[in-house]
Amino acid sequence: MVGARASRKPRPCRTCKIRKVKCDEKFPICRRCESTGRNCDGYGIWGGGGRTRSTPTNNMETSSPPSAMPKLSVPRSLTTSSRITPEEQFYFEWFYGKSVPKLPGVFGSRFWDTLAFQASVVGPAVLHSIVALGAVHKREVLKDLEADRPSAIPIHVCDEQEEFIQGQFSKVVHCLQPTASNNNTESVRIALISCLVLVSLEILRGRYQTGRIHLQNGLKLVRSTFTSVSWLEYDTVDQVSKFLEMFICIMEAFHRLQLQLQIFDQHVSLKYTMKQYPIYEIPVANFRDLGEARRHLDYFLKEVIQLSHYAATVDKGSHSYELLNAQSRIQAELEMWFGVLSASIDGFQVNTSITAGFSYKFLILYYTMSRIMIQTCLDTENESVYQNFTSDFIFLLSQAVDIKLLASTWHREGVWNSKLAAFIAHKVVDIEERDFHNGISVNNDFPTAELPGVEERTFLLSRVSLPTPPELYLIKGVEVVLSDDNTGKVKLMYKQRDKSGNWQVLSAEFDAPNAN
């Protein structure tokens, strides 16, 4: 009996057993859990378990140089550590299993997939900030699921969750205080990663202005870190390379959040400067993956936004050469980027991988939008210039299946929230068109559960064929002021010409239900 018991094969992993699905019993991680991105809880006394987030068919940003930032499975030493409570362990595992696949959006993130978890093993401040973010994410998921039944979550439960989150905040501050006076790179690394996690936390809970303040403070620390780093701390070239890889990973995460906030809020470090930091030069041959292509495009989009704001604040006569030179350079680099992307498409498996195909479509949308923005960024007084890009806008809308379909789905990446974006887009259209199309029948309804077809294209063409509102109706410089109290209030500030033709600053405030 003893021999028979010792040779018995492991039963289904705990995850598959709970889900009541067939397990292939592969060791150490069953393929069913791995293929669906779930955390495999292993086979009890036989061990195993963990999670591998990268797959051979993904080709996403989750890949990184193994010598610099190796991929991790669940930090088993952390989840069994006595330094966290069972409740903290629960929210940590929730974050790893539920939050990480959602927070970065369709492109993934080296920061969330790798660096944050590495730091949580050695940095208690990062650990508790991750636990707090996991708790906030779980609460927001439950709120969304119970949107139609507000009374389903008792008030005392919400209060207890908030008390737990605030307790994690206190632990983060307590852990960071002893290292506040240290200028070594390890202390700064922990502080920067904790800051990034807390920025994401505040944004997720709807406290956008608090998140913006944390982001600006983090950006200041990023700048001072790179300019003041002592290379004497590193004994070998390999150590320097690992530091640069880590720093670039953190910098990318900060800049992506900054870019998202800049699109909404024009007061987030908008001073236009030429290339300040080390950036990726566009590869001559091809991109390694879609994540690398996205990083380059983020850089161009950020430069376009900054150049546009800069052009709106300076005298174009005295800065015409500088502005035109910057516009030409960005435009040329953007087209070079598209050429490299086109040459790389065969290696991205966009026709065989749903994830890669979806991400590639997003890249083309971002590229088209960036191309429109760079070609119009210096025409700050002429809103009708966008009429020259009607075909591009039709392409954007046909690919996105119109604002209505955007609102019917749930997608979030940092600050970008699909439902909030759709709501704002509707309001901007309403403000600009006003009563101009009164008396004209416009059908805004069409099936959203299907892929774009004849009906959707007919709708788009019907919108394009509508009479164009006159110059006095058009608005520019739209700023979105997001609330900091989780009330769903959204304030739009914009410029519109008065009857004399002079620009005036106007604003409108709206309730945006379920904006978070």
C-alpha positions as CSV (number, residue, x, y, z in Angstrom):
1,M,0.0,0.0,0.0
2,V,2.8,2.4,0.8
3,G,4.5,1.8,-2.5
4,A,1.2,2.2,-4.4
5,R,0.5,5.4,-2.6
6,A,3.9,6.8,-3.3
7,S,3.7,6.1,-7.0
8,R,0.2,7.6,-7.4
9,K,0.0,10.4,-10.0
10,P,-1.0,13.9,-8.8
11,R,-4.7,14.7,-9.1
12,P,-5.9,17.8,-11.0
13,C,-4.3,21.1,-9.9
14,R,-6.2,23.1,-7.3
15,T,-7.2,25.8,-9.8
16,C,-8.8,23.3,-12.3
17,K,-10.4,21.4,-9.4
18,I,-12.1,24.6,-8.1
19,R,-13.1,25.6,-11.7
20,K,-14.4,22.0,-12.3
21,V,-12.6,21.7,-15.6
22,K,-10.4,18.9,-16.9
23,C,-6.7,19.3,-16.0
24,D,-3.9,17.9,-18.2
25,E,-1.8,17.5,-15.0
26,K,1.4,18.9,-16.6
27,F,4.2,19.7,-14.1
28,P,4.9,22.2,-12.6
29,I,2.2,24.3,-14.3
30,C,-0.8,22.7,-16.1
31,R,-1.2,23.9,-19.6
32,R,-4.9,24.8,-19.2
33,C,-4.0,27.4,-16.5
34,E,-1.0,28.6,-18.5
35,S,-2.9,29.1,-21.7
36,T,-5.7,31.0,-20.0
37,G,-3.3,33.2,-18.0
38,R,-4.4,31.9,-14.6
39,N,-2.4,31.2,-11.6
40,C,-1.9,27.4,-11.2
41,D,-2.1,26.6,-7.5
42,G,-0.1,23.3,-8.0
43,Y,-0.7,19.7,-6.9
44,G,-0.7,19.9,-3.1
45,I,2.0,17.6,-1.7
46,W,3.4,17.0,-5.1
47,G,4.3,20.7,-5.4
48,G,4.3,22.7,-8.6
49,G,2.3,25.7,-9.2
50,G,3.1,29.3,-10.3
51,R,2.4,31.3,-13.4
52,T,4.1,32.0,-16.7
53,R,2.7,35.1,-18.3
54,S,4.6,35.0,-21.6
55,T,3.5,32.7,-24.4
56,P,5.3,31.8,-27.6
57,T,2.5,33.2,-29.7
58,N,2.1,36.5,-28.0
59,N,4.9,38.6,-29.3
60,M,3.9,41.4,-26.9
61,E,5.8,43.8,-24.7
62,T,6.0,41.1,-22.0
63,S,9.4,40.0,-23.4
64,S,12.5,41.6,-22.0
65,P,16.3,40.9,-22.0
66,P,16.7,37.9,-19.7
67,S,20.0,39.2,-18.3
68,A,18.4,42.4,-17.2
69,M,14.9,41.6,-16.0
70,P,14.1,37.9,-16.1
71,K,10.4,36.9,-16.0
72,L,9.0,35.8,-12.7
73,S,6.4,33.3,-11.6
74,V,4.5,34.0,-8.4
75,P,7.0,34.9,-5.7
76,R,6.4,31.9,-3.5
77,S,8.7,33.3,-0.8
78,L,6.5,36.3,-0.6
79,T,3.1,34.6,-0.5
80,T,4.3,32.3,2.3
81,S,6.2,35.1,4.2
82,S,5.2,35.9,7.8
83,R,5.5,39.6,7.1
84,I,2.1,39.8,5.5
85,T,-1.3,38.9,6.8
86,P,-3.7,36.5,5.1
87,E,-5.8,39.4,4.0
88,E,-2.8,41.1,2.5
89,Q,-1.8,37.9,0.8
90,F,-5.3,37.6,-0.7
91,Y,-5.1,41.0,-2.3
92,F,-1.6,40.5,-3.4
93,E,-2.6,37.3,-5.3
94,W,-5.7,39.1,-6.6
95,F,-3.5,41.8,-8.0
96,Y,-1.2,39.3,-9.6
97,G,-4.0,37.2,-11.1
98,K,-6.6,39.8,-11.9
99,S,-5.1,43.3,-12.0
100,V,-1.8,42.8,-13.9
101,P,-3.6,41.4,-17.0
102,K,-5.9,44.5,-17.0
103,L,-3.8,47.5,-16.0
104,P,-1.4,47.7,-18.9
105,G,-4.1,47.4,-21.6
106,V,-3.6,45.3,-24.8
107,F,0.1,45.8,-25.0
108,G,1.3,44.5,-21.7
109,S,3.9,46.2,-19.6
110,R,7.4,45.2,-18.5
111,F,6.9,47.3,-15.4
112,W,3.8,45.4,-14.2
113,D,4.8,42.0,-15.5
114,T,8.3,42.0,-14.0
115,L,9.8,44.9,-12.2
116,A,7.0,45.6,-9.7
117,F,7.1,42.0,-8.5
118,Q,10.8,41.9,-8.3
119,A,10.8,45.0,-6.1
120,S,7.9,43.7,-3.9
121,V,10.1,40.8,-2.8
122,V,12.8,43.1,-1.3
123,G,10.9,46.3,-0.8
124,P,8.0,46.3,1.8
125,A,6.9,49.7,0.5
126,V,6.3,48.3,-2.9
127,L,4.6,45.2,-1.4
128,H,2.1,47.3,0.5
129,S,1.4,49.6,-2.4
130,I,0.6,46.6,-4.6
131,V,-1.6,45.1,-1.9
132,A,-3.5,48.5,-1.7
133,L,-3.9,48.6,-5.5
134,G,-5.2,45.0,-5.5
135,A,-7.8,45.9,-2.9
136,V,-8.9,49.0,-4.9
137,H,-9.1,47.0,-8.1
138,K,-11.2,44.3,-6.5
139,R,-13.5,46.9,-5.1
140,E,-13.9,48.7,-8.5
141,V,-14.6,45.3,-10.2
142,L,-17.3,44.5,-7.7
143,K,-18.8,48.0,-8.0
144,D,-19.0,47.6,-11.8
145,L,-20.6,44.2,-11.5
146,E,-23.2,45.5,-9.0
147,A,-23.8,48.7,-10.9
148,D,-27.5,47.8,-11.3
149,R,-27.8,46.8,-7.6
150,P,-26.2,49.6,-5.5
151,S,-27.4,48.1,-2.3
152,A,-25.7,44.7,-3.0
153,I,-22.5,45.9,-1.3
154,P,-23.3,46.9,2.3
155,I,-21.9,50.3,3.4
156,H,-20.0,48.8,6.3
157,V,-18.1,46.5,3.9
158,C,-17.1,49.5,1.8
159,D,-15.9,51.3,5.0
160,E,-13.9,48.3,6.0
161,Q,-12.2,48.1,2.6
162,E,-11.4,51.8,2.8
163,E,-9.9,51.3,6.2
164,F,-7.8,48.5,5.0
165,I,-6.6,50.5,2.0
166,Q,-5.7,53.5,4.2
167,G,-3.8,51.1,6.5
168,Q,-1.7,50.0,3.5
169,F,-1.0,53.6,2.7
170,S,0.3,54.1,6.2
171,K,2.6,51.1,5.9
172,V,4.0,52.4,2.6
173,V,4.8,55.8,4.2
174,H,6.3,54.0,7.2
175,C,8.5,51.8,5.0
176,L,9.7,54.7,2.9
177,Q,10.6,57.1,5.8
178,P,13.9,55.4,6.8
179,T,15.1,55.6,3.2
180,A,14.0,59.2,2.5
181,S,17.5,60.5,3.2
182,N,19.3,57.8,1.2
183,N,20.3,58.7,-2.3
184,N,21.5,55.3,-3.3
185,T,19.9,53.9,-6.4
186,E,18.2,51.0,-4.6
187,S,16.3,53.4,-2.3
188,V,15.3,55.6,-5.2
189,R,14.2,52.6,-7.2
190,I,11.9,51.5,-4.4
191,A,10.5,55.0,-4.1
192,L,9.9,55.3,-7.8
193,I,8.1,52.0,-8.2
194,S,6.0,52.7,-5.1
195,C,5.1,56.1,-6.6
196,L,4.0,54.5,-9.9
197,V,1.8,52.0,-8.1
198,L,0.2,54.7,-6.0
199,V,-0.4,56.9,-9.1
200,S,-2.3,54.0,-10.7
201,L,-4.2,53.4,-7.5
202,E,-5.4,57.0,-7.3
203,I,-6.4,57.0,-10.9
204,L,-8.3,53.7,-10.5
205,R,-10.3,55.0,-7.6
206,G,-11.2,58.1,-9.5
207,R,-8.9,60.6,-7.7
208,Y,-7.4,61.9,-10.9
209,Q,-5.9,65.2,-9.5
210,T,-4.2,63.4,-6.6
211,G,-2.8,60.9,-9.1
212,R,-1.6,63.8,-11.2
213,I,0.3,65.4,-8.3
214,H,1.9,62.0,-7.4
215,L,2.9,61.7,-11.1
216,Q,4.5,65.1,-11.3
217,N,6.5,64.4,-8.1
218,G,7.6,61.1,-9.5
219,L,8.7,62.7,-12.8
220,K,10.8,65.2,-10.8
221,L,12.5,62.3,-9.0
222,V,13.0,60.5,-12.4
223,R,14.9,63.5,-13.8
224,S,17.0,64.0,-10.7
225,T,17.8,60.3,-10.5
226,F,19.3,60.0,-13.9
227,T,21.2,63.3,-13.8
228,S,22.7,62.6,-10.3
229,V,23.4,58.9,-10.5
230,S,26.9,57.9,-9.5
231,W,28.3,55.4,-12.0
232,L,31.0,54.6,-9.4
233,E,28.3,52.4,-7.6
234,Y,28.7,49.8,-10.4
235,D,31.7,47.6,-10.8
236,T,31.0,46.1,-14.2
237,V,29.4,47.1,-17.5
238,D,26.8,44.4,-16.9
239,Q,25.7,46.2,-13.7
240,V,25.4,49.5,-15.6
241,S,23.4,47.8,-18.3
242,K,21.0,46.3,-15.8
243,F,20.5,49.7,-14.1
244,L,19.8,51.4,-17.4
245,E,17.3,48.6,-18.4
246,M,15.6,49.0,-15.0
247,F,15.6,52.8,-15.2
248,I,14.2,52.9,-18.8
249,C,11.4,50.5,-17.7
250,I,10.4,52.8,-14.9
251,M,10.7,55.9,-17.2
252,E,8.5,54.2,-19.8
253,A,5.8,53.6,-17.2
254,F,5.9,57.2,-16.0
255,H,5.9,58.6,-19.5
256,R,3.0,56.5,-20.5
257,L,0.9,57.7,-17.6
258,Q,2.0,61.3,-18.3
259,L,1.0,60.9,-22.0
260,Q,-2.4,59.7,-21.0
261,L,-2.9,62.6,-18.6
262,Q,-1.7,65.1,-21.1
263,I,-4.4,64.1,-23.6
264,F,-7.0,64.9,-21.0
265,D,-5.3,67.6,-18.9
266,Q,-3.1,70.1,-20.6
267,H,-1.3,71.1,-17.4
268,V,1.0,68.1,-16.9
269,S,4.6,69.1,-17.6
270,L,3.9,70.5,-21.1
271,K,7.0,72.6,-21.6
272,Y,8.3,71.7,-25.0
273,T,11.9,70.6,-25.1
274,M,14.0,68.6,-27.5
275,K,15.0,65.0,-26.6
276,Q,15.8,65.1,-22.9
277,Y,16.2,61.4,-22.0
278,P,17.8,58.4,-23.7
279,I,15.3,57.1,-26.1
280,Y,15.1,54.1,-28.4
281,E,16.4,54.9,-31.9
282,I,14.1,53.5,-34.6
283,P,15.5,50.1,-35.7
284,V,16.8,50.1,-39.3
285,A,15.3,46.7,-40.1
286,N,12.3,45.8,-37.9
287,F,10.8,45.9,-34.5
288,R,11.4,43.0,-32.1
289,D,7.7,43.0,-31.0
290,L,4.6,45.1,-31.0
291,G,5.5,46.4,-27.6
292,E,8.7,48.0,-28.9
293,A,6.7,49.6,-31.8
294,R,4.2,51.0,-29.2
295,R,7.0,52.5,-27.1
296,H,8.4,54.4,-30.1
297,L,4.9,55.6,-31.1
298,D,4.2,56.8,-27.6
299,Y,7.3,59.0,-27.8
300,F,6.1,60.6,-31.1
301,L,2.6,61.1,-29.8
302,K,4.0,62.8,-26.7
303,E,6.2,65.1,-28.8
304,V,3.2,66.0,-31.0
305,I,1.1,67.0,-28.0
306,Q,3.9,69.1,-26.5
307,L,4.7,70.8,-29.8
308,S,1.0,71.6,-30.3
309,H,0.7,73.2,-26.9
310,Y,4.0,75.1,-27.4
311,A,2.8,76.5,-30.7
312,A,-0.3,77.8,-29.1
313,T,1.6,79.8,-26.5
314,V,4.4,81.4,-28.5
315,D,4.6,84.1,-31.2
316,K,4.6,82.0,-34.4
317,G,6.4,84.8,-36.3
318,S,9.5,84.8,-34.2
319,H,9.5,81.0,-33.7
320,S,8.4,79.9,-37.2
321,Y,11.7,78.3,-38.2
322,E,11.9,76.4,-34.9
323,L,8.3,75.2,-35.1
324,L,8.4,74.1,-38.7
325,N,11.7,72.3,-38.2
326,A,10.3,70.4,-35.2
327,Q,7.2,69.6,-37.1
328,S,9.1,68.3,-40.1
329,R,11.4,66.2,-38.0
330,I,8.6,64.5,-36.1
331,Q,6.6,63.9,-39.3
332,A,9.6,62.3,-41.0
333,E,10.4,60.1,-37.9
334,L,6.7,59.1,-37.7
335,E,6.7,57.9,-41.4
336,M,10.0,56.1,-40.8
337,W,8.3,54.3,-37.8
338,F,5.4,53.2,-40.1
339,G,7.9,51.9,-42.7
340,V,9.7,49.8,-40.0
341,L,6.3,48.6,-38.7
342,S,5.2,47.5,-42.2
343,A,8.5,45.6,-42.6
344,S,8.0,43.9,-39.3
345,I,4.4,42.7,-39.7
346,D,5.3,39.2,-40.9
347,G,7.0,38.5,-37.5
348,F,4.0,39.6,-35.4
349,Q,1.6,36.8,-36.3
350,V,-1.2,39.3,-36.6
351,N,-3.2,36.9,-38.8
352,T,-2.9,33.9,-36.4
353,S,-2.9,35.5,-33.0
354,I,-6.1,37.3,-31.8
355,T,-4.1,39.4,-29.3
356,A,-1.4,40.4,-31.8
357,G,-4.0,41.2,-34.4
358,F,-6.0,43.4,-32.0
359,S,-2.9,45.2,-30.8
360,Y,-1.7,45.8,-34.4
361,K,-5.1,47.4,-35.2
362,F,-4.6,49.7,-32.1
363,L,-1.2,50.7,-33.4
364,I,-2.6,51.7,-36.8
365,L,-5.3,53.7,-35.1
366,Y,-2.7,55.5,-32.9
367,Y,-0.5,56.1,-36.0
368,T,-3.4,57.6,-38.0
369,M,-4.3,59.8,-35.1
370,S,-0.7,60.9,-34.6
371,R,-0.4,61.7,-38.3
372,I,-3.4,64.0,-38.2
373,M,-2.1,65.7,-35.1
374,I,1.4,66.4,-36.4
375,Q,0.1,67.8,-39.7
376,T,-2.4,70.2,-37.9
377,C,-0.5,71.1,-34.8
378,L,0.7,74.5,-36.0
379,D,-2.7,75.6,-37.4
380,T,-3.9,76.6,-33.9
381,E,-6.3,79.3,-35.2
382,N,-7.9,77.3,-38.0
383,E,-10.2,74.5,-36.8
384,S,-11.6,73.9,-40.3
385,V,-8.2,72.4,-41.2
386,Y,-9.4,69.1,-39.9
387,Q,-11.8,68.9,-42.9
388,N,-8.8,68.0,-45.0
389,F,-8.5,64.8,-43.2
390,T,-12.1,63.5,-43.5
391,S,-11.0,60.2,-45.1
392,D,-8.6,59.6,-42.1
393,F,-11.4,60.2,-39.7
394,I,-13.7,57.9,-41.5
395,F,-11.0,55.2,-41.3
396,L,-10.6,55.8,-37.5
397,L,-14.3,55.6,-36.9
398,S,-14.8,52.6,-39.1
399,Q,-12.0,50.8,-37.3
400,A,-13.3,51.8,-33.8
401,V,-17.0,51.0,-34.9
402,D,-18.0,54.5,-33.8
403,I,-18.3,56.0,-30.4
404,K,-21.5,54.0,-29.6
405,L,-19.6,50.7,-29.8
406,L,-16.8,52.1,-27.8
407,A,-19.2,52.9,-25.0
408,S,-20.7,49.4,-25.1
409,T,-17.4,47.8,-24.3
410,W,-15.2,48.0,-21.2
411,H,-11.5,48.8,-21.8
412,R,-9.1,50.6,-19.5
413,E,-5.4,51.4,-19.7
414,G,-4.2,53.7,-16.9
415,V,-6.2,57.0,-17.3
416,W,-7.7,55.9,-20.6
417,N,-11.2,54.6,-19.9
418,S,-13.3,53.6,-22.9
419,K,-16.7,54.6,-21.3
420,L,-15.4,57.9,-20.1
421,A,-13.7,58.6,-23.5
422,A,-17.0,57.8,-25.3
423,F,-18.9,60.1,-23.0
424,I,-16.5,63.0,-23.5
425,A,-16.6,62.4,-27.3
426,H,-20.4,62.6,-27.3
427,K,-20.3,65.9,-25.3
428,V,-17.7,67.5,-27.6
429,V,-19.9,66.7,-30.6
430,D,-23.0,68.0,-28.9
431,I,-21.2,71.3,-27.9
432,E,-19.8,71.8,-31.4
433,E,-22.9,71.0,-33.5
434,R,-25.4,72.5,-31.0
435,D,-28.6,73.1,-33.0
436,F,-27.0,73.3,-36.4
437,H,-28.5,69.9,-37.5
438,N,-31.9,70.6,-36.2
439,G,-34.6,69.4,-38.6
440,I,-32.1,66.9,-40.2
441,S,-32.9,63.3,-39.6
442,V,-29.7,61.5,-38.4
443,N,-29.9,57.8,-37.4
444,N,-27.5,57.2,-34.5
445,D,-28.6,53.7,-33.9
446,F,-27.1,50.6,-35.4
447,P,-26.2,47.1,-34.2
448,T,-23.1,47.1,-32.0
449,A,-22.8,43.4,-31.4
450,E,-21.5,42.8,-34.9
451,L,-18.3,43.7,-36.7
452,P,-18.4,46.8,-39.0
453,G,-20.6,46.1,-42.0
454,V,-22.6,47.9,-44.6
455,E,-25.0,49.4,-42.0
456,E,-22.1,51.0,-40.0
457,R,-20.4,52.3,-43.1
458,T,-23.7,53.8,-44.3
459,F,-24.0,55.5,-40.9
460,L,-20.5,57.0,-41.1
461,L,-21.1,58.3,-44.7
462,S,-24.4,59.8,-43.6
463,R,-22.6,61.7,-40.9
464,V,-19.9,62.9,-43.3
465,S,-22.5,64.1,-45.8
466,L,-24.1,66.4,-43.2
467,P,-23.6,70.1,-43.7
468,T,-20.4,71.3,-42.0
469,P,-21.0,73.7,-39.1
470,P,-19.6,77.2,-39.7
471,E,-16.4,78.5,-38.1
472,L,-18.3,80.1,-35.2
473,Y,-19.6,76.7,-34.1
474,L,-16.2,75.0,-34.0
475,I,-14.2,74.6,-30.8
476,K,-10.6,74.1,-30.0
477,G,-8.2,73.5,-27.1
478,V,-10.6,71.1,-25.3
479,E,-9.4,70.3,-21.8
480,V,-10.9,67.6,-19.6
481,V,-10.9,68.3,-15.9
482,L,-11.5,65.0,-14.1
483,S,-12.9,65.0,-10.6
484,D,-10.9,64.1,-7.5
485,D,-13.8,62.9,-5.4
486,N,-15.1,59.8,-7.3
487,T,-18.4,61.6,-8.0
488,G,-18.2,61.2,-11.7
489,K,-18.2,64.9,-12.4
490,V,-16.4,65.9,-15.6
491,K,-15.7,69.5,-16.6
492,L,-14.9,70.4,-20.2
493,M,-13.0,73.6,-20.9
494,Y,-12.7,74.8,-24.5
495,K,-12.3,77.9,-26.7
496,Q,-15.0,79.0,-29.1
497,R,-15.3,82.2,-31.2
498,D,-17.9,84.8,-30.2
499,K,-20.0,86.7,-32.7
500,S,-17.1,89.1,-33.2
501,G,-14.8,86.3,-34.2
502,N,-12.7,86.5,-31.0
503,W,-11.8,83.4,-29.0
504,Q,-13.5,83.0,-25.7
505,V,-12.9,80.4,-22.9
506,L,-16.0,78.5,-22.0
507,S,-16.7,75.5,-19.8
508,A,-19.4,73.0,-19.1
509,E,-19.8,70.4,-16.3
510,F,-21.5,67.1,-16.7
511,D,-22.4,64.0,-14.6
512,A,-20.6,61.0,-16.0
513,P,-22.2,57.9,-14.4
514,N,-19.9,54.9,-14.0
515,A,-17.0,56.9,-15.3
516,N,-14.5,55.0,-13.1
